[in-house]
Amino acid sequence: MFKPVIEQLRGPMGFSIAAVLLCLVTVSAVWIENDAYRYSCGVLIIAALVDYWRMPQASRPSIGWGGVACVVWALYVGLRYAWVFFNVPGKHGSAEGIYLFPLIFPTIGYAFFLLRNRLTGLADLFMLISLVMLGITIDLSQVFDGERTPFLFQNNTIHASVSAGLITICALAYAENTYRNRANQNSLEQALRLMLALAVIALCLLGIYGAKSKGVWLALALSVPIQALTSLVHLPRKQVLVGASMTVLGVAIILFIGSAGIIRELAPVTASGLALFDATLLDGVGAVRTAIAQGSVPFSFNERLMLWMNALEIITAHPIFGAGIGWQRIWVTTTYASVPYNLMHNGYVEIAIRYGLSGLVFFAALYTTFAWWVLRAWQKRLLGSIEVKVWLFGILFFALTLLTNSNNRLAIGESFILITAGFAFYAYYLTQPRIDK
């Protein structure tokens, strides 16, 4: 009785199921903050390397100059790490391994390339799991009570908000894809998928509102409306008007319901920030130090200012190549070394304090190249517009969240970096004519 099932699991169907499960584990950090994605990526990398070396040399994909740059960067980071570790005593940084990730970007991309035709149902499962995770963790009775309300299985509300923001972007794309492919679905399937997407978006927004992460609010406000507007481009004029009207109505309802809480959270920080900006234009960095000494800004903002001033001292001393993994030895000598933690609450500062301007330039150039690869694959109709939108708006949203939090050091950040970089290399491999597609 079970023999046919076992035979199917050993064949193409079983391979597809395994591929979907591996991908779900790889993205699982949006639901549960743990390191499971590292193990699934390890399996993907091993499988990709085995396939690569078994392939005839003439058919192997080229990693291009982008891939070479990733390898060179990883070697630079590794050699610099090793030199400091063996020659300089004391504590050597924290969360340093993520800067070695570029070494595996091309391989993860090749793994995605191998799995490209084996992921049927992945989007549906992702949305269903997201609905369940959101539904069982959001306490609607606490969302509007004025306190930070945790949701999803994340270590704090900021992590949960970033995760929900990424899920929202995926849900919007899922809804658009459902509508644009309505000819391939019956009316019931289409209705269920649209309802699923709307339910996930509603729960995400409720969770993000209750979590009160102001940086995520800003990132969503700048990225999601643009994504929503791009989805209207493909609709007939009448449907554009209906869609735009519903969007405006939905935003108005959200603002009406949450306006008091939004104002309560944003007003103090906004007022302090504007006042500090004006003072800085007149007195420079001295105005920031004065604000810290006087405690004239909200407590959380004040701590961020101390962190950023400490980081500025180190970056000023090591502007081009940064302080490397020895930055924590210098941290104890900074003006505000007494601040109780050294998580910078800014992803770009995290890079600059370690690798300076050269590090920021490298990652900016790398992701610019990635965007070019993805758009070129789309122009050649090798990638669908929905996939490209998820990638682009996911990058935009995540880049904005890095202004106020060190999300690149989190599980969600690490998995996001691996997935987006891998997808870019996947797009690059698609454009190579010698690879069997």
C-alpha positions as CSV (number, residue, x, y, z in Angstrom):
1,M,0.0,0.0,0.0
2,F,2.8,2.4,0.9
3,K,5.1,1.3,-1.9
4,P,3.7,3.7,-4.6
5,V,4.2,6.6,-2.2
6,I,7.7,5.6,-1.4
7,E,8.5,5.3,-5.1
8,Q,7.1,8.8,-5.7
9,L,9.2,10.2,-2.9
10,R,12.3,8.7,-4.4
11,G,11.4,10.2,-7.8
12,P,10.8,13.7,-9.2
13,M,7.8,14.3,-6.9
14,G,9.9,13.5,-3.8
15,F,12.7,15.7,-5.0
16,S,10.2,18.6,-5.4
17,I,8.8,18.1,-1.9
18,A,12.3,18.1,-0.5
19,A,13.2,21.3,-2.4
20,V,10.1,23.1,-1.2
21,L,10.8,22.0,2.4
22,L,14.4,23.2,2.2
23,C,13.3,26.6,0.9
24,L,10.7,26.9,3.6
25,V,13.3,26.2,6.2
26,T,15.6,28.8,4.6
27,V,13.0,31.5,4.9
28,S,11.7,30.3,8.3
29,A,13.5,33.1,10.2
30,V,10.6,35.4,9.3
31,W,8.4,33.3,11.6
32,I,10.8,31.9,14.2
33,E,14.1,33.5,15.2
34,N,16.5,30.6,15.1
35,D,19.5,29.3,13.0
36,A,17.6,26.6,11.0
37,Y,18.3,28.5,7.8
38,R,22.0,27.9,8.2
39,Y,21.5,24.2,8.0
40,S,19.2,24.3,5.0
41,C,21.6,26.6,3.2
42,G,24.4,24.1,4.1
43,V,22.4,21.3,2.4
44,L,21.8,23.5,-0.6
45,I,25.4,24.5,-0.9
46,I,26.6,20.8,-0.7
47,A,24.1,19.7,-3.3
48,A,25.0,22.6,-5.6
49,L,28.8,21.8,-5.3
50,V,28.2,18.1,-6.1
51,D,26.2,18.9,-9.1
52,Y,28.7,21.6,-10.3
53,W,31.7,19.3,-10.2
54,R,29.8,16.4,-11.8
55,M,28.8,18.7,-14.7
56,P,31.0,18.8,-17.9
57,Q,33.3,21.8,-17.7
58,A,31.9,23.4,-20.8
59,S,28.5,23.5,-19.3
60,R,29.4,25.0,-15.9
61,P,28.1,28.4,-15.2
62,S,30.4,31.4,-14.9
63,I,30.3,33.4,-11.7
64,G,31.5,36.4,-13.6
65,W,33.3,39.4,-12.2
66,G,30.6,39.8,-9.5
67,G,31.4,36.3,-8.2
68,V,35.1,36.9,-8.3
69,A,34.6,40.1,-6.3
70,C,32.7,38.1,-3.7
71,V,35.4,35.6,-3.4
72,V,38.2,38.3,-3.2
73,W,36.2,40.1,-0.5
74,A,35.7,37.0,1.5
75,L,39.5,36.2,1.3
76,Y,40.3,39.8,2.4
77,V,38.0,39.5,5.4
78,G,39.2,36.1,6.3
79,L,42.9,37.0,6.1
80,R,42.4,40.2,8.0
81,Y,40.4,38.3,10.6
82,A,43.1,35.7,11.0
83,W,45.9,38.2,11.3
84,V,44.2,40.2,14.1
85,F,43.1,37.0,15.9
86,F,46.6,35.5,16.1
87,N,48.5,38.8,16.5
88,V,46.4,41.1,18.6
89,P,45.3,40.0,22.1
90,G,41.9,40.8,23.5
91,K,38.3,40.5,22.4
92,H,37.7,40.3,18.7
93,G,34.3,41.8,17.7
94,S,31.0,40.0,17.5
95,A,28.8,38.8,14.6
96,E,31.8,38.9,12.3
97,G,30.9,35.8,10.2
98,I,28.3,37.6,8.1
99,Y,31.1,39.5,6.3
100,L,32.3,36.1,4.9
101,F,28.9,35.4,3.4
102,P,29.8,36.7,-0.1
103,L,32.0,33.6,-0.5
104,I,28.9,31.4,-0.7
105,F,26.6,33.8,-2.7
106,P,27.4,32.2,-6.1
107,T,26.9,28.7,-4.8
108,I,23.5,29.4,-3.2
109,G,22.5,31.1,-6.5
110,Y,23.4,27.9,-8.3
111,A,21.3,25.9,-5.9
112,F,18.3,28.1,-6.6
113,F,19.0,27.6,-10.3
114,L,18.9,23.8,-9.9
115,L,15.6,24.0,-7.9
116,R,13.9,26.5,-10.2
117,N,11.4,24.0,-11.6
118,R,10.8,22.1,-8.4
119,L,9.1,24.8,-6.3
120,T,5.4,24.4,-7.2
121,G,3.2,25.3,-4.2
122,L,6.0,27.2,-2.3
123,A,4.2,30.5,-2.4
124,D,0.9,29.0,-1.2
125,L,2.6,27.2,1.7
126,F,4.6,30.3,2.6
127,M,1.4,32.4,2.8
128,L,-0.5,29.7,4.7
129,I,2.3,29.3,7.3
130,S,2.5,33.0,7.7
131,L,-1.2,33.2,8.3
132,V,-1.0,30.5,11.0
133,M,2.1,32.1,12.7
134,L,0.5,35.5,12.7
135,G,-2.9,34.3,13.8
136,I,-1.6,32.3,16.8
137,T,0.8,35.0,18.1
138,I,-1.1,38.3,17.7
139,D,-3.2,39.2,20.7
140,L,-5.7,41.6,19.3
141,S,-6.8,42.7,22.8
142,Q,-3.3,44.1,23.4
143,V,-2.5,45.7,20.0
144,F,-4.2,49.0,20.9
145,D,-3.4,49.2,24.6
146,G,-0.4,51.5,24.2
147,E,2.3,49.0,25.1
148,R,4.7,47.2,22.8
149,T,3.0,43.9,21.8
150,P,5.2,41.0,20.7
151,F,4.1,38.7,17.9
152,L,5.6,35.9,15.8
153,F,8.3,33.8,17.5
154,Q,10.9,36.5,17.5
155,N,13.2,37.7,20.3
156,N,11.8,41.2,20.4
157,T,9.2,43.4,18.7
158,I,11.7,45.1,16.3
159,H,12.7,41.7,14.9
160,A,9.0,40.7,14.6
161,S,8.2,44.0,12.8
162,V,10.9,43.6,10.2
163,S,9.8,40.0,9.6
164,A,6.2,41.1,9.2
165,G,7.2,43.9,6.8
166,L,8.9,41.4,4.5
167,I,5.9,39.1,4.7
168,T,3.7,42.1,3.8
169,I,5.7,42.7,0.6
170,C,5.4,39.0,-0.3
171,A,1.7,39.0,0.4
172,L,1.1,42.1,-1.9
173,A,3.0,40.3,-4.7
174,Y,1.1,37.1,-4.0
175,A,-2.2,39.0,-4.4
176,E,-1.1,40.7,-7.6
177,N,0.2,37.4,-9.0
178,T,-3.2,35.7,-8.2
179,Y,-5.1,38.4,-10.0
180,R,-2.8,38.5,-13.1
181,N,-3.0,34.7,-13.5
182,R,-6.8,34.5,-12.9
183,A,-7.2,32.7,-16.3
184,N,-5.3,29.7,-14.9
185,Q,-7.5,29.4,-11.8
186,N,-11.1,28.8,-11.1
187,S,-13.0,31.6,-9.3
188,L,-12.9,29.8,-6.0
189,E,-9.2,29.3,-6.1
190,Q,-8.7,33.0,-7.0
191,A,-11.0,34.1,-4.2
192,L,-9.3,32.0,-1.6
193,R,-5.9,33.2,-2.5
194,L,-6.9,36.8,-2.5
195,M,-8.6,36.4,0.9
196,L,-5.4,34.7,2.2
197,A,-3.2,37.5,1.0
198,L,-5.5,40.2,2.5
199,A,-5.8,38.3,5.8
200,V,-2.0,38.1,6.0
201,I,-1.5,41.8,5.1
202,A,-4.1,42.8,7.7
203,L,-2.5,40.7,10.5
204,C,1.0,42.0,9.5
205,L,-0.1,45.6,9.8
206,L,-1.8,45.0,13.1
207,G,1.3,43.3,14.5
208,I,3.6,46.0,13.2
209,Y,1.3,48.7,14.7
210,G,1.2,46.9,18.1
211,A,5.0,46.4,18.1
212,K,5.6,50.1,17.8
213,S,8.8,49.9,15.9
214,K,9.1,53.4,14.4
215,G,11.9,52.5,12.0
216,V,9.7,49.8,10.4
217,W,6.8,52.2,10.2
218,L,9.0,54.5,8.2
219,A,10.3,51.8,6.0
220,L,6.8,50.4,5.3
221,A,5.5,53.9,4.6
222,L,8.2,54.5,2.0
223,S,8.3,51.1,0.3
224,V,4.8,49.5,0.3
225,P,2.8,52.3,-1.3
226,I,5.2,52.3,-4.2
227,Q,4.9,48.6,-4.6
228,A,1.1,48.9,-4.4
229,L,1.1,51.6,-7.1
230,T,3.2,49.5,-9.5
231,S,0.7,46.7,-9.2
232,L,-2.0,49.0,-10.6
233,V,0.0,49.6,-13.8
234,H,-1.1,46.3,-15.3
235,L,-4.8,46.8,-14.7
236,P,-7.4,48.4,-17.1
237,R,-8.3,52.0,-16.3
238,K,-11.6,51.2,-14.5
239,Q,-9.9,48.7,-12.3
240,V,-7.1,51.1,-11.6
241,L,-9.6,53.6,-10.3
242,V,-11.3,51.0,-8.2
243,G,-8.0,49.7,-6.8
244,A,-6.7,53.1,-6.1
245,S,-9.9,54.1,-4.3
246,M,-9.8,50.9,-2.2
247,T,-6.1,51.6,-1.3
248,V,-6.8,55.2,-0.3
249,L,-9.8,54.0,1.8
250,G,-7.8,51.3,3.4
251,V,-5.0,53.8,4.3
252,A,-7.6,56.3,5.6
253,I,-9.1,53.6,7.9
254,I,-5.7,52.5,9.2
255,L,-4.7,56.1,9.9
256,F,-8.1,56.8,11.6
257,I,-7.8,53.8,13.8
258,G,-4.1,54.1,14.7
259,S,-3.6,57.9,14.5
260,A,-3.5,58.5,18.2
261,G,-1.0,55.7,18.8
262,I,1.1,56.8,15.8
263,I,1.2,60.4,16.9
264,R,2.0,59.4,20.5
265,E,5.0,57.3,19.3
266,L,6.4,59.6,16.6
267,A,5.8,63.1,18.0
268,P,8.6,63.1,20.7
269,V,11.2,61.5,18.5
270,T,10.3,63.7,15.5
271,A,10.4,66.9,17.6
272,S,13.7,66.0,19.2
273,G,15.2,64.9,15.9
274,L,14.3,68.2,14.1
275,A,15.5,70.3,17.0
276,L,18.8,68.3,17.1
277,F,19.2,68.7,13.3
278,D,18.8,72.4,13.5
279,A,21.3,72.6,16.4
280,T,23.8,70.4,14.6
281,L,23.7,72.7,11.5
282,L,24.9,75.5,13.8
283,D,27.3,73.8,16.2
284,G,28.2,70.5,14.5
285,V,28.9,67.4,16.6
286,G,29.1,69.5,19.7
287,A,25.3,69.9,19.6
288,V,24.8,66.1,19.7
289,R,27.1,65.8,22.8
290,T,25.2,68.6,24.5
291,A,21.9,66.9,23.8
292,I,23.3,63.7,25.3
293,A,24.6,65.5,28.4
294,Q,21.3,67.3,28.9
295,G,19.1,64.3,28.2
296,S,17.0,66.5,26.0
297,V,15.9,63.6,23.7
298,P,13.8,60.5,24.5
299,F,15.8,57.8,26.3
300,S,16.0,55.3,23.4
301,F,17.0,58.0,21.0
302,N,19.6,59.2,23.5
303,E,21.2,55.7,23.7
304,R,21.3,55.5,19.9
305,L,23.1,58.9,19.8
306,M,25.7,57.6,22.3
307,L,26.3,54.5,20.2
308,W,26.6,56.5,17.0
309,M,29.0,59.0,18.6
310,N,31.2,56.2,19.8
311,A,31.1,54.6,16.3
312,L,32.0,58.0,14.8
313,E,35.1,58.2,16.9
314,I,36.3,54.8,15.7
315,I,35.3,55.5,12.0
316,T,37.1,58.9,12.1
317,A,40.3,57.2,13.2
318,H,39.9,54.4,10.6
319,P,37.9,55.9,7.8
320,I,39.0,53.9,4.7
321,F,39.4,50.3,5.9
322,G,37.7,50.4,9.3
323,A,38.9,49.0,12.6
324,G,38.3,45.3,11.5
325,I,37.4,42.8,14.1
326,G,39.4,44.6,16.7
327,W,36.9,47.4,17.0
328,Q,35.7,46.3,20.4
329,R,39.1,46.9,21.9
330,I,38.9,50.5,20.8
331,W,35.2,50.8,21.9
332,V,36.2,50.8,25.6
333,T,38.2,54.0,25.0
334,T,35.3,56.0,23.5
335,T,33.5,58.8,25.2
336,Y,30.3,56.8,25.9
337,A,31.8,53.4,26.5
338,S,29.5,53.1,29.5
339,V,26.5,52.6,27.3
340,P,25.3,49.1,28.2
341,Y,25.5,47.5,24.7
342,N,27.4,47.9,21.4
343,L,24.7,46.9,18.9
344,M,24.9,50.0,16.7
345,H,21.2,50.2,15.7
346,N,22.3,51.1,12.2
347,G,23.3,48.5,9.7
348,Y,25.5,50.9,7.7
349,V,27.5,51.9,10.8
350,E,28.0,48.2,11.6
351,I,29.8,47.9,8.3
352,A,31.7,51.2,8.5
353,I,33.1,50.6,11.9
354,R,34.6,47.3,10.8
355,Y,35.5,47.9,7.1
356,G,35.2,51.7,6.7
357,L,34.3,53.5,3.5
358,S,35.7,50.7,1.4
359,G,33.3,48.2,2.9
360,L,30.3,50.4,2.3
361,V,31.4,51.0,-1.3
362,F,31.9,47.3,-1.9
363,F,28.4,46.3,-0.7
364,A,26.8,49.2,-2.5
365,A,28.5,48.2,-5.7
366,L,27.7,44.6,-5.2
367,Y,23.9,45.1,-4.7
368,T,23.9,47.6,-7.6
369,T,25.3,44.8,-9.7
370,F,22.7,42.4,-8.3
371,A,19.9,44.8,-9.3
372,W,21.3,45.0,-12.8
373,W,21.4,41.2,-13.1
374,V,17.9,40.8,-11.9
375,L,16.5,43.6,-14.2
376,R,18.4,42.2,-17.1
377,A,16.9,38.7,-16.6
378,W,13.5,40.3,-16.4
379,Q,14.0,42.3,-19.6
380,K,14.9,39.0,-21.3
381,R,11.7,37.5,-19.9
382,L,13.7,34.9,-17.9
383,L,12.2,36.2,-14.6
384,G,8.6,37.2,-14.0
385,S,7.7,40.8,-12.8
386,I,6.3,39.5,-9.6
387,E,9.6,37.8,-8.6
388,V,11.5,41.0,-9.5
389,K,9.1,43.2,-7.5
390,V,9.5,41.0,-4.4
391,W,13.3,41.2,-4.7
392,L,13.4,45.0,-5.4
393,F,10.9,46.1,-2.8
394,G,12.3,43.6,-0.3
395,I,15.7,45.2,-0.8
396,L,14.3,48.7,-0.5
397,F,12.4,47.9,2.7
398,F,15.3,46.2,4.3
399,A,17.7,48.9,3.4
400,L,15.5,51.5,5.0
401,T,15.2,49.4,8.2
402,L,19.0,49.4,8.4
403,L,18.9,53.2,9.1
404,T,17.5,52.6,12.6
405,N,18.5,49.0,13.5
406,S,21.3,46.5,12.9
407,N,19.0,44.0,11.2
408,N,21.9,42.6,9.2
409,R,23.1,41.0,12.4
410,L,19.8,39.2,13.1
411,A,18.7,35.8,11.9
412,I,16.1,37.5,9.6
413,G,18.9,39.7,8.2
414,E,21.4,36.9,7.6
415,S,18.8,34.7,5.9
416,F,17.5,37.7,3.9
417,I,21.1,38.5,2.7
418,L,21.7,34.9,1.6
419,I,18.4,34.6,-0.2
420,T,18.5,38.0,-2.0
421,A,22.2,37.5,-3.0
422,G,21.5,33.9,-4.1
423,F,18.5,35.1,-6.2
424,A,20.7,37.7,-7.9
425,F,23.2,35.0,-8.9
426,Y,20.3,32.8,-10.0
427,A,19.2,35.6,-12.3
428,Y,22.8,35.9,-13.6
429,Y,23.0,32.2,-14.4
430,L,19.6,32.4,-16.3
431,T,21.1,34.9,-18.7
432,Q,24.0,32.6,-19.6
433,P,23.0,30.8,-22.9
434,R,25.3,27.8,-22.4
435,I,23.5,26.6,-19.3
436,D,20.7,24.1,-19.9
437,K,17.5,25.9,-18.9
